[in-house]
Amino acid sequence: MRELAVAVSVESKKFFRSRVPFITMLAMLMIPFVGGLFMYILKDPDHAQKMGIISAKAQLAGSADWPSYFGLIAQAISIGGLMAFGFVMSWIFGREFSDRTMKDLLALPILREYIVISKFIVVFVWCLLLSMIVFVLALVVGHQVDIPGYSSELLKQETLVFFVCSVLTLLISAPVGFFATIGKGYLSPLGYVIFTMIIAQIIAATGYGQYVPWSIPALASGMDGSGEMAIEPISYVIVFITGLAGLMATAFWWRYADQN
């Protein structure tokens, strides 16, 4: 355990000394502000048009209330989170190849599995922290915009939905580490993320999204229009298996693949 703690400490220092935390936070903080802007416009479209925020041809659907706002934030973390979390995952694994530090890591007197696990720990902790910041800021923005329909019961319910979507999105991002490893860089994992986002949209449209891991977080956010978590218990199992498979495949490659 001491070796794992040391590995986590080293990976944390490498990660937080880079620009990735700042870039991902900057990108994710757009979610509450954009959501707040949409609610502001929906509250009074005519006033927004007079201020020049939208044009006369703009057509916005939806209602300006807290349930709609929470739903928008949950959908954004399910879709945008996949890109942001995938970016973090691809960087933390892919940088070892682009910076030519892979051989140095493998020469260290530490289990290679510990190195892999430490990288996943850093990614998971940062992405969960990022999700918390987004949610807290979303609450602040929502109150500043003065969106109607807020209640403590709604807050409890939507907090659960938001963080379930965040964790599900984080779990399906785990295979990105494997593709960054076998691709030895950033291109393969980012291509994987884009591919899965496209597949998720197509499968969700067919009605079988609850059985495809990349569609499940968006369905959990109520993106199908029902306003409820439109997934089955098996969906959680599928996402968990996907995340576990990504971690194990990455660890297996680091442990047994030829590194010449």
LINMOMO-V453725 format. One record per helix or strand of 3 or more residues. SS is the DSSP state (H for helix, E for strand). FROM is the first residue (numbers start at 0). TO is the last residue. Records with the same first field share a line. If there is no record, write none. Layout:
SS = FROM-TO ; FROM-TO
This chain:
H = 1-15 ; 19-27 ; 29-42 ; 44-49 ; 65-97 ; 101-105 ; 111-144 ; 151-171 ; 174-182 ; 186-205 ; 208-210 ; 212-219 ; 232-255
